[in-house]
Amino acid sequence: MQINMTKQVPVQAKTLALYIKVRDEFCATLKDQDGVSLKEYEGYVPKFMPGDSGQGDHGGDYLILDIDIDTGQILNWKRPTAEQLEQFISGNDDE
């Protein structure tokens, strides 16, 4: 005989996926090893930031981060290249 009942089953929460609309008001500061500001930035989300596939397909409007709940580490972060950071500093990251 089948009966209806609710049964609790333990699960492991693993990833917190954040999809944040920043409305063209993204702010970031790139600092050197001594904490000195190399670039203060306001505008669209830079292209080197993670997108749905980790390739910057956020359209400049979303900050998309997958965070490991146990470690606090950003799982979809791809290390930007020196060229990407140079373009970010110079303001030419549209290329």
Backbone as CSV, one residue per row, in Angstrom:
resi,resn,N_x,N_y,N_z,CA_x,CA_y,CA_z,C_x,C_y,C_z
1,MET,0.845,-1.163,0.000,0.000,0.000,0.000,0.901,1.240,0.000
2,GLN,0.596,2.194,-0.855,1.363,3.432,-0.910,0.696,4.463,-0.007
3,ILE,1.506,5.159,0.812,0.996,6.243,1.646,1.817,7.493,1.379
4,ASN,1.253,8.629,1.648,1.949,9.898,1.477,2.554,10.308,2.810
5,MET,3.855,10.577,2.782,4.528,11.074,3.973,5.807,11.789,3.552
6,THR,6.224,12.702,4.382,7.454,13.439,4.132,8.565,12.848,4.971
7,LYS,9.699,12.634,4.330,10.833,12.025,5.013,12.058,12.910,4.783
8,GLN,12.761,13.279,5.841,13.962,14.092,5.702,15.148,13.211,5.337
9,VAL,15.910,13.679,4.362,17.086,12.963,3.897,18.264,13.933,3.957
10,PRO,19.389,13.546,4.564,20.532,14.460,4.610,21.125,14.665,3.216
11,VAL,21.447,15.903,2.920,22.126,16.259,1.675,23.274,17.194,2.032
12,GLN,24.221,17.328,1.134,25.333,18.243,1.350,25.173,19.445,0.436
13,ALA,24.912,20.612,1.018,24.898,21.849,0.241,26.347,22.122,-0.149
14,LYS,26.618,22.308,-1.425,27.994,22.385,-1.903,28.367,23.726,-2.518
15,THR,27.479,24.302,-3.337,27.826,25.508,-4.088,26.728,26.554,-3.946
16,LEU,27.149,27.785,-3.719,26.233,28.915,-3.742,26.480,29.644,-5.057
17,ALA,25.509,29.632,-5.948,25.647,30.276,-7.256,25.034,31.673,-7.176
18,LEU,25.857,32.688,-7.413,25.406,34.077,-7.371,25.347,34.633,-8.778
19,TYR,24.234,35.234,-9.108,24.020,35.859,-10.413,23.514,37.251,-10.095
20,ILE,24.425,38.240,-10.075,24.131,39.555,-9.544,24.067,40.587,-10.663
21,LYS,22.924,41.235,-10.816,22.762,42.314,-11.795,23.338,43.576,-11.180
22,VAL,24.333,44.182,-11.833,24.995,45.345,-11.264,24.574,46.663,-11.909
23,ARG,23.719,46.634,-12.907,23.147,47.833,-13.519,24.196,48.855,-13.951
24,ASP,25.230,48.424,-14.577,26.279,49.316,-15.078,26.955,50.108,-13.957
25,GLU,26.851,49.638,-12.725,27.447,50.336,-11.595,28.483,49.461,-10.885
26,PHE,29.154,48.604,-11.627,30.200,47.750,-11.072,31.360,48.632,-10.619
27,CYS,31.907,48.364,-9.452,33.070,49.095,-8.941,34.132,48.087,-8.520
28,ALA,35.371,48.383,-8.827,36.473,47.508,-8.429,37.741,48.338,-8.296
29,THR,38.640,47.878,-7.441,39.958,48.477,-7.305,40.988,47.367,-7.457
30,LEU,41.911,47.534,-8.377,43.016,46.603,-8.578,44.199,47.148,-7.786
31,LYS,44.727,46.326,-6.865,45.817,46.786,-5.999,47.072,45.962,-6.226
32,ASP,48.229,46.583,-5.947,49.493,45.856,-6.049,49.791,45.125,-4.744
33,GLN,50.972,44.510,-4.651,51.349,43.700,-3.492,51.413,44.503,-2.192
34,ASP,51.531,45.840,-2.296,51.595,46.691,-1.109,50.259,47.352,-0.778
35,GLY,49.223,46.986,-1.540,47.906,47.567,-1.314,47.694,48.906,-1.994
36,VAL,48.641,49.303,-2.838,48.531,50.564,-3.560,47.615,50.366,-4.767
37,SER,46.704,51.279,-4.966,45.739,51.182,-6.056,46.422,51.366,-7.414
38,LEU,46.231,50.379,-8.289,46.717,50.473,-9.661,45.622,51.009,-10.585
39,LYS,44.371,50.685,-10.234,43.241,51.092,-11.065,41.981,51.089,-10.210
40,GLU,41.283,52.201,-10.208,39.952,52.269,-9.621,38.992,52.344,-10.790
41,TYR,37.969,51.512,-10.762,37.121,51.333,-11.941,35.650,51.365,-11.548
42,GLU,34.864,52.045,-12.357,33.413,52.010,-12.263,32.872,51.863,-13.673
43,GLY,31.875,51.027,-13.843,31.286,50.836,-15.168,30.742,49.436,-15.327
44,TYR,30.871,48.906,-16.532,30.417,47.547,-16.816,31.332,46.526,-16.146
45,VAL,30.815,45.331,-15.929,31.631,44.251,-15.378,32.728,43.932,-16.405
46,PRO,34.001,43.941,-15.994,35.088,43.670,-16.940,34.947,42.293,-17.587
47,LYS,35.422,42.198,-18.825,35.273,40.963,-19.602,35.989,39.769,-18.983
48,PHE,37.027,39.991,-18.184,37.745,38.849,-17.613,37.031,38.238,-16.406
49,MET,35.960,38.877,-15.943,35.199,38.322,-14.816,34.367,37.140,-15.306
50,PRO,34.078,36.176,-14.403,33.346,34.975,-14.809,31.949,35.258,-15.347
51,GLY,31.607,34.541,-16.416,30.255,34.554,-16.969,29.655,33.177,-16.806
52,ASP,28.542,32.911,-17.467,27.885,31.608,-17.338,28.847,30.467,-17.589
53,SER,29.664,30.601,-18.617,30.609,29.539,-18.948,32.020,29.873,-18.479
54,GLY,32.138,30.971,-17.729,33.462,31.393,-17.288,34.235,32.122,-18.370
55,GLN,33.579,32.479,-19.465,34.264,33.120,-20.578,33.808,34.557,-20.800
56,GLY,33.237,35.194,-19.779,32.862,36.601,-19.909,31.567,36.829,-20.653
57,ASP,30.673,35.846,-20.686,29.420,36.031,-21.418,28.327,36.622,-20.532
58,HIS,28.748,37.478,-19.603,27.812,38.147,-18.705,27.281,39.438,-19.302
59,GLY,27.756,39.815,-20.467,27.272,41.011,-21.148,27.637,42.309,-20.462
60,GLY,28.523,42.258,-19.495,28.922,43.470,-18.796,27.952,43.909,-17.719
61,ASP,26.833,43.195,-17.573,25.808,43.602,-16.622,25.686,42.700,-15.407
62,TYR,26.341,41.547,-15.409,26.164,40.585,-14.323,27.502,40.154,-13.741
63,LEU,27.511,39.983,-12.432,28.630,39.365,-11.745,28.167,37.957,-11.410
64,ILE,28.796,36.953,-12.007,28.343,35.569,-11.891,29.444,34.760,-11.191
65,LEU,29.165,34.336,-9.956,30.159,33.635,-9.157,29.568,32.363,-8.582
66,ASP,30.323,31.283,-8.647,29.970,30.022,-7.997,30.924,29.856,-6.820
67,ILE,30.378,29.834,-5.608,31.195,29.805,-4.401,31.052,28.461,-3.703
68,ASP,32.185,27.820,-3.409,32.192,26.573,-2.655,31.834,26.907,-1.207
69,ILE,30.768,26.325,-0.713,30.276,26.637,0.628,31.289,26.246,1.706
70,ASP,31.999,25.147,1.526,32.943,24.679,2.550,34.196,25.538,2.649
71,THR,34.713,25.987,1.513,35.996,26.698,1.511,35.873,28.204,1.293
72,GLY,34.734,28.646,0.748,34.583,30.060,0.418,35.286,30.443,-0.875
73,GLN,35.854,29.469,-1.577,36.588,29.731,-2.814,35.625,29.930,-3.983
74,ILE,35.986,30.835,-4.888,35.209,31.053,-6.098,35.601,29.974,-7.096
75,LEU,34.647,29.129,-7.458,34.941,27.958,-8.291,35.103,28.296,-9.767
76,ASN,34.401,29.294,-10.261,34.448,29.585,-11.693,35.412,30.732,-12.031
77,TRP,36.301,31.070,-11.122,37.285,32.110,-11.386,38.380,31.565,-12.288
78,LYS,38.632,32.257,-13.364,39.746,31.944,-14.257,40.765,33.069,-14.106
79,ARG,41.979,32.707,-13.853,43.031,33.710,-13.665,43.136,34.581,-14.912
80,PRO,42.999,35.918,-14.753,43.132,36.783,-15.931,44.575,36.792,-16.427
81,THR,44.727,36.991,-17.716,46.068,37.084,-18.290,46.641,38.472,-18.018
82,ALA,47.946,38.599,-18.155,48.589,39.903,-18.007,48.005,40.884,-19.017
83,GLU,47.746,40.402,-20.223,47.179,41.268,-21.262,45.796,41.770,-20.866
84,GLN,44.958,40.903,-20.300,43.632,41.320,-19.869,43.716,42.397,-18.788
85,LEU,44.623,42.218,-17.840,44.772,43.219,-16.777,45.349,44.524,-17.310
86,GLU,46.276,44.439,-18.254,46.820,45.649,-18.873,45.730,46.410,-19.610
87,GLN,44.874,45.685,-20.318,43.756,46.322,-21.017,42.768,46.929,-20.021
88,PHE,42.527,46.251,-18.917,41.646,46.754,-17.881,42.203,48.071,-17.306
89,ILE,43.503,48.091,-17.014,44.134,49.287,-16.447,44.083,50.441,-17.439
90,SER,44.345,50.153,-18.716,44.370,51.213,-19.725,42.984,51.640,-20.177
91,GLY,41.964,50.874,-19.786,40.599,51.218,-20.196,40.233,50.659,-21.554
92,ASN,41.037,49.744,-22.082,40.794,49.168,-23.414,40.336,47.721,-23.339
93,ASP,39.534,47.356,-22.345,39.149,45.947,-22.242,37.979,45.594,-23.144
94,ASP,37.588,46.493,-24.033,36.541,46.182,-25.023,37.122,45.435,-26.209
95,GLU,38.444,45.360,-26.294,39.097,44.726,-27.446,39.086,43.230,-27.333
